[in-house]
Amino acid sequence: FGQDNLGNIPFAISGVAIGVLAFGILMAVLLPVLRHKRKASLAKGFVSIMISLALLHSGVIVVYLFSQKHVLACLVGELVGFFVCWTLFAVYCMMAAGESSCEPAHVCERTK
C-alpha cells in the first residue's frame, strides 16, 4: 500500500457499513415474508428499495461533499458490503431450500 491508498481505508470501511445497512433495510421487509409471518406487500417492498437506494446514494454524496478523492473507495466499499450480503443471503436460501426438500416417502403420503 502506498501512502495515498491508506487514506482510502476508512472510507472503504464506512462504505461497507453503509452497504450492509442498506441490505439490512431490504431484509427487514423481506425476511418476515419469507418466513410466512407477513403477506407480501408491493408498497412495502418498493419503499424498502427506495430507502435502501437513498441510503446508498446519500453515503456517496456525503463523501463527495467532504472529500472528493475518496468517493471511489466509498463506492467500492458500498458495493462490496451490499453484494457480499446478497451472496450470503443466496447461500442461506439455497441451504434452507435443500433442508426442506421433500423425500419421496413424504410425497407418497401426501398423495394418499
VENJOWO-V695778 format. One record per helix or strand. SS is the DSSP state (A for helix, B for strand). FROM is the first residue (numbers start at 1). TO is the last residue. If there is no record, write none. Layout:
BEGIN
ss: [SS/SS]
from: [FROM/FROM]
to: [TO/TO]
END
This chain:
BEGIN
ss: [A/A/A/A/A]
from: [3/9/42/68/104]
to: [6/34/66/99/111]
END
